[in-house]
Amino acid sequence: KSFNQPVWPWESVRNSLRDALTELCVASDVLTIATKDCGKDGAGNPKRYMVLDGPVQAENVEQKPFIQLLAMKRSLEAPSKILIQGAEHLKNLQNETKGARTPEDFHIELLRLRQNWRLKKVGNSILGDLSYRTAGSQFKQSGVFEVTKADRS
């Protein structure tokens, strides 16, 4: 076997677990040393071998409500422009398709629907069947839907 190939298939997993265990042991040792006292100083406070710094907090700068409102308004300008442009684009697309529809489109869409689903005319309505009963399915849920022509006015 070559030098780079592991001898055992799980060797890389074992090495990763060993590295993780080493890091956990080091973290445990650091916490133990940081919490252990090594005597008392002149004022009677406990001395420690190691001191951990806490999170650094920035000073709270008090702002006036008007300035906060202005900052909020400026930060929301760009997202609002994007949303408005998207809504206008969708409205334009809808208006284009609304005027371009013809009665023949309904029949073409109905023909496409008939190619994929089982349709039958019952009275003045067209019913479709989404169930797979014709293929032998024993599922009891009805998959019947009615095909209607949508008015675009």
Accessible surface in RSA format (square Angstrom, percent):
REM  Atomic radii and reference values for relative SASA: ProtOr
REM  Chains: A
REM  Algorithm: Lee & Richards
REM  Probe-radius: 1.40
REM  Slices: 20
REM RES _ NUM      All-atoms   Total-Side   Main-Chain    Non-polar    All polar
REM                ABS   REL    ABS   REL    ABS   REL    ABS   REL    ABS   REL
RES LYS A   1   200.41  97.8 116.59  71.5  83.82 199.6  91.25  82.1 109.16 116.3
RES SER A   2    70.49  59.6  49.53  66.1  20.96  48.3  54.28 115.6  16.20  22.7
RES PHE A   3   202.63 101.4 170.88 105.8  31.75  82.6 178.84 108.4  23.79  68.1
RES ASN A   4   137.38  94.7 107.88 104.3  29.50  71.0  33.78  81.3 103.60 100.1
RES GLN A   5   108.39  60.6  98.73  72.2   9.66  23.0  26.40  56.2  81.99  62.2
RES PRO A   6    73.15  53.3  56.49  51.5  16.65  60.5  62.85  51.9  10.29  64.0
RES VAL A   7   122.31  80.5 108.46  98.2  13.85  33.4 108.47  94.2  13.85  37.6
RES TRP A   8   123.91  49.7 123.15  59.6   0.76   1.8 101.40  54.1  22.51  36.5
RES PRO A   9   112.28  81.8  82.50  75.2  29.79 108.3  91.94  75.9  20.34 126.4
RES TRP A  10   153.31  61.5 152.91  74.0   0.39   0.9 125.73  67.0  27.57  44.7
RES GLU A  11    41.58  23.9  41.58  31.5   0.00   0.0   6.97  13.5  34.61  28.3
RES SER A  12    70.66  59.7  64.48  86.1   6.17  14.2  47.98 102.2  22.67  31.8
RES VAL A  13    67.35  44.3  64.42  58.3   2.92   7.0  67.32  58.5   0.03   0.1
RES ARG A  14   105.48  44.3 102.01  52.0   3.47   8.3  42.64  58.3  62.84  38.1
RES ASN A  15    57.34  39.5  56.74  54.8   0.59   1.4  22.14  53.3  35.20  34.0
RES SER A  16    72.09  60.9  62.86  83.9   9.24  21.3  34.97  74.5  37.12  52.0
RES LEU A  17   119.20  66.4 114.73  82.1   4.48  11.3 115.41  81.0   3.80  10.2
RES ARG A  18   130.33  54.7 125.04  63.7   5.29  12.6  54.60  74.6  75.73  45.9
RES ASP A  19    85.75  60.1  83.73  83.3   2.02   4.8  22.70  53.4  63.05  62.9
RES ALA A  20    48.35  44.5  42.92  66.2   5.43  12.3  47.13  66.4   1.23   3.2
RES LEU A  21   110.72  61.7 108.49  77.6   2.23   5.6 110.03  77.3   0.69   1.8
RES THR A  22    76.02  54.1  72.18  73.2   3.84   9.1  57.95  77.8  18.08  27.3
RES GLU A  23   124.18  71.3 117.11  88.6   7.07  16.8  43.79  84.7  80.39  65.6
RES LEU A  24   124.47  69.3 120.58  86.3   3.89   9.8 121.20  85.1   3.26   8.8
RES CYS A  25    63.04  47.7  58.51  65.3   4.53  10.6  23.55  59.7  39.50  42.6
RES VAL A  26    84.05  55.3  83.37  75.5   0.68   1.6  83.97  73.0   0.08   0.2
RES ALA A  27    49.34  45.4  42.75  66.0   6.59  15.0  48.89  68.8   0.45   1.2
RES SER A  28    61.09  51.6  55.02  73.4   6.08  14.0  28.35  60.4  32.75  45.9
RES ASP A  29    84.24  59.0  83.17  82.8   1.08   2.5  20.05  47.2  64.19  64.0
RES VAL A  30    52.42  34.5  52.40  47.4   0.02   0.1  52.40  45.5   0.02   0.1
RES LEU A  31   101.49  56.5 100.89  72.2   0.60   1.5 101.10  71.0   0.39   1.0
RES THR A  32    74.95  53.3  70.14  71.1   4.81  11.5  54.06  72.6  20.89  31.6
RES ILE A  33    73.08  41.6  73.00  54.4   0.08   0.2  73.08  52.6   0.00   0.0
RES ALA A  34     8.04   7.4   2.85   4.4   5.19  11.8   2.85   4.0   5.19  13.7
RES THR A  35    95.08  67.6  79.02  80.1  16.05  38.3  63.92  85.9  31.16  47.1
RES LYS A  36   120.98  59.0 114.65  70.3   6.33  15.1  67.14  60.4  53.84  57.3
RES ASP A  37    76.75  53.8  55.61  55.3  21.14  50.0  19.36  45.6  57.38  57.2
RES CYS A  38    52.11  39.4  18.73  20.9  33.38  78.4  13.25  33.6  38.85  41.9
RES GLY A  39    37.63  46.4   0.00   N/A  37.63  46.4  32.40  88.9   5.22  11.7
RES LYS A  40   140.06  68.3 115.25  70.7  24.81  59.1  76.85  69.2  63.21  67.3
RES ASP A  41    54.49  38.2  43.59  43.4  10.91  25.8  19.55  46.0  34.94  34.8
RES GLY A  42    91.13 112.4   0.00   N/A  91.13 112.4  47.43 130.2  43.69  97.9
RES ALA A  43    86.72  79.7  44.52  68.7  42.20  96.0  56.62  79.7  30.10  79.7
RES GLY A  44    43.42  53.5   0.00   N/A  43.42  53.5  28.03  76.9  15.39  34.5
RES ASN A  45    85.03  58.6  84.63  81.8   0.40   1.0  15.19  36.6  69.84  67.5
RES PRO A  46    63.34  46.2  47.14  43.0  16.20  58.9  47.14  38.9  16.20 100.7
RES LYS A  47   104.60  51.0  99.36  61.0   5.24  12.5  49.05  44.1  55.55  59.2
RES ARG A  48   106.89  44.9  83.20  42.4  23.69  56.4  15.46  21.1  91.44  55.4
RES TYR A  49   146.79  68.5 110.32  62.8  36.47  94.9  75.12  56.5  71.67  88.3
RES MET A  50    68.96  35.7  63.50  42.0   5.46  13.0  63.93  54.4   5.03   6.7
RES VAL A  51   116.32  76.5  91.49  82.8  24.84  59.8  93.14  80.9  23.18  62.9
RES LEU A  52    99.66  55.5  75.95  54.3  23.71  59.6  77.31  54.3  22.35  60.1
RES ASP A  53   138.03  96.7 105.02 104.5  33.01  78.1  33.21  78.1 104.83 104.5
RES GLY A  54    51.06  63.0   0.00   N/A  51.06  63.0  30.34  83.3  20.72  46.4
RES PRO A  55   123.13  89.7  95.64  87.2  27.49  99.9 107.20  88.5  15.92  99.0
RES VAL A  56   147.81  97.3 113.07 102.4  34.75  83.7 118.41 102.9  29.40  79.7
RES GLN A  57   154.67  86.5 126.59  92.5  28.07  66.8  40.94  87.1 113.73  86.3
RES ALA A  58    91.08  83.7  63.78  98.4  27.31  62.1  73.21 103.1  17.87  47.3
RES GLU A  59   159.12  91.4 137.32 103.9  21.79  51.9  57.51 111.2 101.61  83.0
RES ASN A  60   146.53 101.1 116.67 112.7  29.86  71.9  33.09  79.6 113.44 109.6
RES VAL A  61   119.58  78.7  94.50  85.6  25.08  60.4  98.35  85.5  21.23  57.6
RES GLU A  62   169.83  97.5 138.47 104.8  31.36  74.7  57.19 110.6 112.64  92.0
RES GLN A  63    94.83  53.0  72.36  52.9  22.47  53.5  14.88  31.7  79.95  60.6
RES LYS A  64   144.92  70.7 143.42  88.0   1.51   3.6  87.52  78.8  57.40  61.1
RES PRO A  65   107.35  78.2 102.42  93.4   4.93  17.9 103.65  85.6   3.70  23.0
RES PHE A  66   136.47  68.3 131.26  81.3   5.20  13.5 134.98  81.8   1.49   4.3
RES ILE A  67    85.78  48.8  85.45  63.7   0.33   0.8  85.45  61.5   0.33   0.9
RES GLN A  68    98.85  55.3  93.11  68.0   5.74  13.7  25.03  53.3  73.81  56.0
RES LEU A  69   118.86  66.2 114.91  82.2   3.95   9.9 118.39  83.1   0.47   1.3
RES LEU A  70    62.36  34.7  61.31  43.9   1.05   2.7  62.30  43.8   0.06   0.2
RES ALA A  71    57.05  52.5  46.94  72.4  10.11  23.0  52.58  74.0   4.48  11.9
RES MET A  72   111.65  57.8 107.74  71.3   3.91   9.3  93.63  79.6  18.02  23.9
RES LYS A  73   132.22  64.5 124.64  76.5   7.59  18.1  74.79  67.3  57.44  61.2
RES ARG A  74   165.35  69.4 151.03  77.0  14.32  34.1  47.13  64.4 118.23  71.7
RES SER A  75    71.50  60.4  47.35  63.2  24.15  55.6  51.90 110.5  19.61  27.5
RES LEU A  76   100.18  55.8  98.77  70.7   1.41   3.5  99.10  69.6   1.07   2.9
RES GLU A  77    77.48  44.5  75.31  57.0   2.17   5.2  28.35  54.8  49.13  40.1
RES ALA A  78    61.49  56.5  56.06  86.5   5.43  12.4  60.47  85.2   1.02   2.7
RES PRO A  79    62.12  45.3  59.14  53.9   2.98  10.8  61.76  51.0   0.36   2.2
RES SER A  80    47.93  40.5  44.77  59.8   3.15   7.3  35.25  75.1  12.68  17.8
RES LYS A  81   124.15  60.6 122.17  75.0   1.98   4.7  73.66  66.3  50.49  53.8
RES ILE A  82   119.32  67.9 116.39  86.7   2.93   7.1 116.44  83.8   2.88   7.8
RES LEU A  83   132.86  74.0 126.17  90.3   6.69  16.8 128.14  90.0   4.72  12.7
RES ILE A  84   101.68  57.9  99.41  74.1   2.27   5.5 101.63  73.2   0.05   0.1
RES GLN A  85   118.78  66.4 113.56  83.0   5.22  12.4  35.45  75.5  83.33  63.2
RES GLY A  86    33.45  41.2   0.00   N/A  33.45  41.2  32.33  88.7   1.11   2.5
RES ALA A  87    57.69  53.0  48.50  74.8   9.19  20.9  52.76  74.3   4.93  13.1
RES GLU A  88    94.77  54.4  93.74  70.9   1.03   2.5  32.94  63.7  61.83  50.5
RES HIS A  89   107.80  58.9 104.98  73.0   2.82   7.2  69.13  71.2  38.67  45.0
RES LEU A  90   120.49  67.1 116.45  83.3   4.04  10.2 116.75  82.0   3.74  10.1
RES LYS A  91   126.81  61.9 123.36  75.7   3.44   8.2  71.72  64.6  55.08  58.7
RES ASN A  92    84.98  58.6  83.17  80.4   1.82   4.4  17.76  42.7  67.23  65.0
RES LEU A  93    79.31  44.2  79.01  56.5   0.30   0.8  79.25  55.7   0.06   0.2
RES GLN A  94   106.47  59.5 100.96  73.8   5.50  13.1  26.76  57.0  79.71  60.5
RES ASN A  95    82.38  56.8  71.27  68.9  11.11  26.8  25.33  61.0  57.05  55.1
RES GLU A  96   113.49  65.2  99.00  74.9  14.49  34.5  47.18  91.3  66.30  54.1
RES THR A  97    77.22  54.9  73.82  74.8   3.41   8.1  66.36  89.1  10.87  16.4
RES LYS A  98    94.00  45.9  82.25  50.5  11.75  28.0  41.28  37.2  52.72  56.2
RES GLY A  99    69.28  85.4   0.00   N/A  69.28  85.4  40.04 109.9  29.23  65.5
RES ALA A 100    71.80  66.0  47.70  73.6  24.10  54.8  59.13  83.3  12.67  33.6
RES ARG A 101    99.11  41.6  77.85  39.7  21.26  50.6  24.30  33.2  74.81  45.3
RES THR A 102    64.42  45.8  56.39  57.2   8.03  19.1  54.43  73.1   9.98  15.1
RES PRO A 103    82.97  60.5  81.49  74.3   1.48   5.4  82.55  68.2   0.42   2.6
RES GLU A 104   107.15  61.5 106.64  80.7   0.51   1.2  56.44 109.2  50.71  41.4
RES ASP A 105    44.08  30.9  43.10  42.9   0.98   2.3   8.81  20.7  35.27  35.2
RES PHE A 106    42.71  21.4  40.75  25.2   1.96   5.1  42.02  25.5   0.69   2.0
RES HIS A 107   114.03  62.3 107.96  75.0   6.06  15.5  73.37  75.6  40.66  47.3
RES ILE A 108    84.42  48.0  83.09  61.9   1.33   3.2  84.40  60.8   0.01   0.0
RES GLU A 109    76.66  44.0  70.97  53.7   5.69  13.5  30.13  58.3  46.53  38.0
RES LEU A 110    27.84  15.5  25.37  18.2   2.46   6.2  27.26  19.1   0.58   1.6
RES LEU A 111   100.56  56.0  98.84  70.7   1.73   4.3 100.18  70.4   0.39   1.0
RES ARG A 112   145.26  61.0 145.03  73.9   0.23   0.5  49.61  67.8  95.64  58.0
RES LEU A 113    51.73  28.8  48.92  35.0   2.81   7.1  51.35  36.1   0.38   1.0
RES ARG A 114   151.66  63.7 133.08  67.8  18.58  44.2  21.95  30.0 129.71  78.6
RES GLN A 115   134.99  75.5  96.47  70.5  38.52  91.7  39.11  83.3  95.88  72.7
RES ASN A 116   114.56  79.0  86.44  83.5  28.12  67.7  18.60  44.8  95.96  92.8
RES TRP A 117    90.37  36.3  81.15  39.3   9.22  21.7  68.36  36.4  22.02  35.7
RES ARG A 118   129.90  54.5 118.04  60.2  11.86  28.2  54.03  73.8  75.87  46.0
RES LEU A 119    31.40  17.5   3.58   2.6  27.82  69.9   3.86   2.7  27.54  74.1
RES LYS A 120   119.73  58.4 111.99  68.7   7.74  18.4  70.46  63.4  49.27  52.5
RES LYS A 121   153.17  74.7 120.69  74.1  32.48  77.3  64.84  58.4  88.34  94.1
RES VAL A 122    74.56  49.1  67.88  61.5   6.68  16.1  71.26  61.9   3.31   9.0
RES GLY A 123    63.61  78.4   0.00   N/A  63.61  78.4  43.28 118.8  20.33  45.5
RES ASN A 124   158.66 109.4 123.49 119.3  35.17  84.7  33.98  81.8 124.68 120.5
RES SER A 125    31.68  26.8  27.15  36.2   4.53  10.4  18.94  40.3  12.74  17.8
RES ILE A 126    37.82  21.5  37.56  28.0   0.26   0.6  37.56  27.0   0.26   0.7
RES LEU A 127    44.60  24.8  43.75  31.3   0.85   2.1  43.84  30.8   0.76   2.1
RES GLY A 128     1.75   2.2   0.00   N/A   1.75   2.2   1.23   3.4   0.52   1.2
RES ASP A 129    28.36  19.9  25.34  25.2   3.02   7.2  12.28  28.9  16.08  16.0
RES LEU A 130    78.40  43.7  70.47  50.4   7.93  19.9  70.47  49.5   7.93  21.3
RES SER A 131    24.54  20.7   6.42   8.6  18.12  41.7  13.88  29.5  10.66  14.9
RES TYR A 132   144.35  67.4 141.35  80.4   3.00   7.8 106.12  79.7  38.23  47.1
RES ARG A 133   121.18  50.9 105.45  53.8  15.73  37.5  43.55  59.5  77.63  47.0
RES THR A 134    97.18  69.1  56.13  56.9  41.05  97.8  42.17  56.6  55.02  83.2
RES ALA A 135    85.83  78.9  43.55  67.2  42.28  96.2  56.31  79.3  29.52  78.2
RES GLY A 136    50.33  62.1   0.00   N/A  50.33  62.1  33.09  90.8  17.25  38.6
RES SER A 137    42.25  35.7  23.82  31.8  18.44  42.5  20.49  43.6  21.76  30.5
RES GLN A 138   142.48  79.7 126.80  92.7  15.68  37.3  63.42 135.0  79.06  60.0
RES PHE A 139   141.86  71.0 131.13  81.2  10.73  27.9 137.61  83.4   4.25  12.2
RES LYS A 140   167.75  81.8 150.68  92.5  17.07  40.6 112.68 101.4  55.07  58.7
RES GLN A 141   121.26  67.8 113.01  82.6   8.26  19.7  32.23  68.6  89.03  67.5
RES SER A 142    68.23  57.7  50.26  67.1  17.97  41.4  40.41  86.1  27.81  39.0
RES GLY A 143    16.84  20.8   0.00   N/A  16.84  20.8  15.99  43.9   0.85   1.9
RES VAL A 144    90.40  59.5  61.68  55.8  28.72  69.2  61.71  53.6  28.69  77.8
RES PHE A 145    54.32  27.2  47.18  29.2   7.14  18.6  54.32  32.9   0.00   0.0
RES GLU A 146    99.16  56.9  73.75  55.8  25.41  60.5  16.72  32.3  82.44  67.3
RES VAL A 147    23.50  15.5  11.79  10.7  11.71  28.2  15.71  13.7   7.79  21.1
RES THR A 148    98.27  69.9  74.44  75.5  23.84  56.8  50.54  67.9  47.73  72.2
RES LYS A 149   112.45  54.9  90.62  55.6  21.84  52.0  62.03  55.8  50.42  53.7
RES ALA A 150    70.69  65.0  47.08  72.7  23.61  53.7  55.35  77.9  15.34  40.6
RES ASP A 151   128.98  90.3  99.29  98.8  29.69  70.2  26.05  61.3 102.92 102.6
RES ARG A 152   121.85  51.2  96.63  49.3  25.22  60.0  28.49  38.9  93.36  56.6
RES SER A 153   138.48 117.0  73.71  98.4  64.76 149.2  73.88 157.3  64.60  90.5
END  Absolute sums over single chains surface
CHAIN  1 A    14381.8      12060.3       2321.5       8661.3       5720.5
END  Absolute sums over all chains
TOTAL         14381.8      12060.3       2321.5       8661.3       5720.5
